[in-house]
Structure formats: C-alpha cells, structure tokens
Amino acid sequence: MATQSKGRNAAVFIVATILIDAIGFGIIIPVMPRLVMQLGHVDIATATWIGGWMSAIYAVMQFLCGPLAGNLGDRFGRRPVLLLALGGFTIDYLLMGFAPTLAWLFAGRLIAGIFGASFGPATAALADITAPENRAKSFGLVGAAFGIGFIVGPAIGGLLGEIDARAPFYAAAAFSALNFLFGLFFFPETLAVENRRAFQWRRANPVGALMAAGKLQGVLGLAGILLLWNIASMIYPATWSFFAIARFDWSNGMIGASLAVAGISMTIVQGGILGRIVKALRERKTAMLGVSVAAVGYIAHAFNPYGSIAFVLVGATALQALVQPSITAMMSQRAPANAQGEMQGFIGSLNAIGAIAGPLLLNPALAYFTGPKAPVHFAGAAFIIAAIFAFAALIALSMAKPMREVDAENAA
C-alpha cells in the first residue's frame, strides 16, 4: 500500500514538474525575438540567425551532459539529479532577465544546457514506476502536461511581453524556483536500491552511451529515426516566433496566443487520445500517423499567406505529439530496469543533437529568405526543410521492426 502511495506521489510530482517547466519555458518564447533585436540592435532576419545559435549552444550542452545526468540517476537515484536540474532553470531565467547584452543571453542558455534539463530525469523516474507496456501512455501524460504548460506559458508570456520584454523571464524564474521547492519537499525517490548500478565514466558520455545503446537490439535504428524526427520537429521551438513576425508581423500577444492553441491541441492529443491510438495501432504505427500529419502540415505552413489559417494549421499539426512518446516507449522497452536512466539520457542526447542541427539548418534558411539579399522572399523555406526530414523519418519508421519481432528473434 505504501509503495502504491509512493508511486502515485512520484507520478503526480513528475507530471507537475513538466507542467511547471513548460509554463516557464513557454513564457519566454513570444518575447525572445524582440529581446534579441533590442539587445543586439538588429532586424528580424539577423535576430533569427542569432536565435538559432542560442538554441544550438543550449543543445550542445544538453548533448554533452545528458548521458552524465542519466548515469548519475542510475547510480544515485532520480531525486538529486532532478532537483539539480530544476535549480539550473531558475538561474538561467534570472540571468537572461537581467541580461544587459547578448553575451548574457548566450551565457544563460549555456547554463540551462548544463543544469536545466528536467525532462530526461523525469521520464526515467516515470519509467521506474510504470510497466513497459504502459510507458507510451505514461509518456503521453508527460507530453500532455507539457501541452498544458504551453497553453498557460505563452499566454502569460505574450501578455507580460506587451508590458516589458524582460517581465516573462522574471515570471519564469519564479515558476522554476517554486518547482524546485515542490520537488524538495514532495518528490520521493523512484529508483529502488537493487536497480542501481555503479557509475562508469565510459558510459556517462555521448560516445559511451551510443556504444552501450548499440548493444541493445533494435535501438540504433530507432535512434536514427528519432534523430530525423527531432530535427524536423525543431521547426516550432526554433523558428515559430521569428517566422510569425517575418510572415504575419504578429505582436508578442499574437505569438503567445498561437502557441497556446498549440498547447491546447497537444494536450487533447497526448492526454486524451494517445493511449487509445497506441492500443489500437501499437507504437510504431502511432508514430507513423503523427509524422505523416506533421509533414503535410509543414508544407501547408510553408505556403500559407494568412494568419488566421496559421492558427488552424497549428492546431491540426498537433497530432505530431503522438511521435515522441511512441518512439521513446519503443526504445525504453528495449532497455533493462537498471539502465532506464541511461536510456533516457541517451534519448536526451539524441534530442540534443536534433536541437543542435535543427536551428543550424532551419534558422539560417528562414533568415536568408527573409533578409535583404534573398533572391525571393519566402518565409516558408524552413518548413520545407522540416518536411523533408519528417518524410525521411516516416520512410525509416515504415521499415522498423515491431518489438514482438525483436523478441521473437531474441528467443530464436
């Protein structure tokens, strides 16, 4: 009975953590382009390029530190690693809120990349208390919490941004600090002592994590698919605020409202229908459905000239929220209980590689085709690139082996 209560408390905290983090993350998105323009004294095209490099620096640190955090979690438990991550976000938002120059913004992103990643430890903790066959649904709840945060966060950020471009950063710091205190007092450890393993530096780095994951049958193929998808799905977090200004000349409030629509739609998908779709189609076909809708939606965004239709497309492409939890579940099912943290750290590194490559591919394309030297003004260029990567992920998914086939091969 006590174990069940502990599991419920942990699950509640994990979902609440992702919710509050998403609120903090979403708050700053609507105002980031104009803050970069203000501090750098640049136009939107140059700000788009700068924003891409800021995202890439954050992702580089995530790539380097993700396996370390995962392996530390497998050795010492999820609680200390997660609390450290939550504290890192607070420092990041305060630093950026008080930033007098662009260099301070870059420093804030670097610190967040090192300390501020709560998603990997949180999903590892969720895997600790969830049966393998139920993980896609559980990861979907995490995605739903992120979606709700994306309803509240950008809406608050858009409103605060109309008052002052820095106000959303202070609000985000307050949310993160409250999240840290919540975890400090209410989050129980989820990793049983018997499932912990010795810390090994050779596995606590991206190369070591890749080699360890490569020993698990079917993981590397899924890793390649996830990487393709991560690059494609960076189109929204990396470019949307810049795209909305360049294409529709939207205010901070309008950008926040559009992201709130995305959050509502994601919540409906991941919190309401993901479990049913996975039950009916299983994880692989569920991921294929989400990627297909996303690819078509990206092409529609590329050529859409109307802001009102953009709101509709943002809602429709929310079916892409099916992809990440489905592929994550497929990979998690292939890892033993004492390596869930390592697997989530490896997945975090893949997410980070996508978050490095995505902005370095997508933001320059948007910046070039909206800048003064463009042969033709085409703000949708980045969406075309994202669609290409999405279609590549779809083709690879269609050739991936379901888990039952992997089990059959192992048994043979």
N, C-alpha and C positions, 0 to 999 in steps of 0.2 A: 504493500500500500504506500509506504514511504517512498519507494522507488518510483512508483507511478506519479506521485505528487511532485517529486523532484524533476521527473521528465517533463511534466506539464509546466512547471515553473521555468525550466530551461527553454522550452519551446516558446512560451509567452515572451520571455526576455529576448530571444533571438529575433522573433518577428518584430517586437517593439524596437529593437536596436536598428534593424534595417529600415523600419519606418522613419525613425527619427533621423538617421543618417541621410536617407533620401530627401527628407524635408530640408536638411541643412545643405545638401548638395544642390537640390533644385532651386533653392532660394537665390543662389548667386548666378545661375546661368543667364537669366534675362539681362543682367546688368554688366556682365563681363565684357562684351564687345565695346560698350561705350566707356567703361573704365579704362580699357586698354587704349582707346582713342584719346581719352583725356590725358592719361599719364604720358603717352608716347607722342602726343600731338600729331597723329596720323589719320589718314582716311580709313574707310571701312575695308578696302581691299588690303591695305598693309596690316590693319588690325587682324584680319582673318589669317594672314600668314603668321603673325606673332602668336595668335591664339593656338595655331597648330603646333608651334614649337613648345608652348607652355604645356599643352596636353602631352606631347611626346616626352618631355622631361619627367613629368609625373609618371608616365607609363614605364619609362626606363627604370626608375627606382622600384616600381612595383615588380617589374620583371626580375630584378636582381634580388629583391627582398622577399618575394612571395614564397619561394621554396624554404627559405630560412624560417619564416613565420610558421609555415605548415609543419616543418620538422620540430621546431620548438614546441608547437602544440601537441605533437605526438609524444614528446618526451615529458613536458611539464604540465600538460593539460591545456584546455582551451581558454579557461578563465583569465590567466595572466596575460596571454597574448592578445586576447580580445580587448581587455582593459587598456593595454598599452596602445593599441590601435585607436581606440576612442579618444584617448588623450591627445594623440597626434593630430587628429582632425581639429580639435579645439585650438591648438597652437597655430595651425595652418590658417584658419579663418581669421584669427586675431591679427596675424602678421599681414595678411592681404588687406584686411580692413584698414589698417593704419599705413599701408604702403604709400610712400611719397614718390617712388619711381617704379618703372617697370622691373628693375632688378629685384625689388622686394617681392613683386608678384611671382617672379621665377623662383625665388628662394622659398616662398610659401608652397609652391607646387612641389618643389623638391622634398621639403619636409613631409608633406602629405604623402608623397610616394613612399617614403621610408616608414613612417609610423601610422599613417591614417587608413590602412586597408582593413576594414572590419568584415568585408563580405566573405573572404576565404575562411577565416576562423569561425565565423558564424555558421556557414554551410557545413563545415567539418563537424561542429558541435551538433548540428541538426542530424547529420548522418550517424552520429554516435547513438542517438536515441530513436532512430527510425529504421524499420525493416527495409532491406534492399528493394523489395517490390513496391514499397510505398514512397520511395525517395523522390520520384518525379513529382508526385502530388505535393510532398512537403516542400521541395524546392520551388514549386509553383506558388505556395503560400508566401515564401520569402519574396518571390517576384511580385506577388500581389501587394505585399507591404511596401515594396519599392514603388509600385504604381500609385498607391495611395499617397505616399510621400511626394510623388511627382504631381499629384493634384494640388496638395497643400503648399509645397515648397515654391514652385514657380508663381503661383497666385500671390503668395505673400511677397516673394521677391519682386514681382512686377509692380505691386502696389508701393512697396518701400522704395523701389528704384525710381519711382516718379517723384519721390521726395528728395532722395540723395543716393548717389550711386554706391556709396560705401555702407549705407544702413543695412542692406541684406547680409553683409559679411559679419556685422556685429550680431545680428539675429542668428546666423548660422553657428557662430561661436557659442552663443548661449544654449542653443539646442544640443550641441555636441557635449558641452560641459554637463548638462542635465543627464544626457545619455550615459556619460561616464559614471556619474554618481548613482544612477539607477542600477547599472551593472555592478558597481562596487558593493552595493548592499543586497541585491536581489538575485544575481546570477549564480546558480550552483554549478560546480564542475560537472561536466558530462562524460569525460573520458575515464573509464574505470582503470584502476591501477594495473590490473592484469593485461590491459590492452595497450599499455605504454611500452615504448621501446627506447633503447639507448640512442642518444643524439649522435649523428655522424656527419661531419663536415662534408664528406664526399657526396652525401645525398642532399645537403642543405644549400644547394646552388642550382641554377637553371640547368647546367650540363648534367650534374649528378641526378637531378630529378628526371631529366629526359631519359637517362640510361636506366634508372630504376623503373620508370613507367614503361620503357620499351620491353621489359621482361614480362609484362602482363599482356596476355594475348588480346589483340584487337584494339589496344589503347592508342598506339601511334597513328593508326588510320583515322580514328575518331579525333585525335589531336589535330591532324591536318584539316579535317572538316571544320572543327571548332575555330581554328585559326582563320580560315577563309571567311567564316561567318562573322567572327569578331571584327575583321577589317570592314566588312560590308555594314555591319550594324553600328559602327562608329559614326555613320553619316549624321545621325541626330545629335549625339552629345558633342561632337567635334565641330559641326558646321551649322546647325539649325539656327542659332541666334544670329550668326553672321549672314546666313542665307536669307533669313526673314527681313533683315534690314536692306540687303542688297536688292532682293527681288520685289518686296512689298513695301519697303520703308516703314516697317512696323515700329511702334513705340515699345518701351520696356513692358508696359502693361499688356499689349497685344501678344508679345512673345511669351509672357507668363501665362496668358490665357490659353494659347495654343498648346503649351506644354502640359497645362492642367487637363486639357482634353485628352492628350496622350496618356496621362496618368490614369484618368477615369477608364479609358478603354483598356489599358493594360491590366487594371485591377479586375475588370469584368472577365477578361480572358484567363488570367492566371488564378484568380480566386474563385471563379465561377464555373469555367468550362474545361480548364486544362485537365483536371482529374478524369473527367468523363471521356475526353478525347483520347487520352493515353490508354484508358481502359478499353476503348473500342479499337484503337489503331495501333497501340503499343508505341514505344518511344521513338523509334526510327521514322515511322510514317507521320507521327505527330510533328516531328521536326521538319520533315519534308513539306508538310502543309504550311507551316509557318514561314519557311524560307520562300516558298512559291509566292505567297501573298505579298511578302516583303519586296521581292524582286519586281513584281508588277507595279507595286505601289511606288517604288523608287523611280521607275521610268515615268509614271504619271506625274510625280512631283517635278521631274526634270523639265517637262514641257507645259506645266500648268501656269497660266499667267494671272490667275485670280486668287486673292487671299481667302475668300470665302470657301472656295473649293479646297484650298490647302487644309482648312480645318477638317473637312470631311475625309481627306486622304490620311491625315494624321490619325484619325480615329480608326479608319479601315485597316491601316497597316499595323495596328496594334496586335494583330494575330501573330506578328513576328515574336511576340512574347512567349509563344509556345516553344521556341527553338532552344534557348539557353538551358532551361531546366531539363528538357528532354535529353539533350546531348550530355549534360552534366550527370544526369542519372545513369545514362548508358556507361559512362566512364567510371562512375562511383561503384557500379555493380561489379566491375572487373577488379576492384581493389579489396584486399582483406581488411578486417576490422582494425588491425594495428597500423594501417597505412592510410586511413581516410584523410588525416591531416596532410600527409604528403601528397595524396592525390589532389586534394583541394588546392594545395599550394602550387602543384604542377598546373592545374587548371587556371589558377590565378596568373601564373607566368604566361600561359597562352593568351589569356585575356589581355595581359600587359603588352605582349608582342603585337596583338591586334590594335591595341590602343597607341602603340608607337607608330606602326605602319599606317594606320588609318588616317590620322591627322597629317602625316607627312605626304600622303597621296591625295587626300581629299581637300584639305585646306588650300594647298598651293593651286590646285585646279580651280577652286572657287575664286581665289584671289586673282589669278591670272585672267580668267574670263569675265571678271567684273572690274578689272583695272583699266587704266588708260591705254595700255599697249595691246589689249586684246584685239585680234582681227575681227571678232564678232562678240558682242555682249551676250553671254549665255550663262546665267547663274546656275543652271541645272547640270553643269558639267560634272560636279562631284557626285550627283545622284546617278549619273550614267556609270561612273566607275564603281560605285557601290553595287549597282545592279549586276555588273559583270561578275564581281566576287560572289554575290548571292547565287547566281546561276551556277557558278563553279562548285559552290558548296552543295547545291541541290543535286548536281550530277554525281558528286562523290557520295552523298548520302544514299542515292539510289543503288550504289554498288556496295554499301557497307553491310556486313553480316549481322543479323539479329543475334541477341545474346543466347537464344536457345541453340543456334547453330554452333556458336563458340563452345558452349557447354558440351554439345554432342561430340565435337572434335576433341575436346579435352578428355572426355570419357573414353573415347576410342584409343 
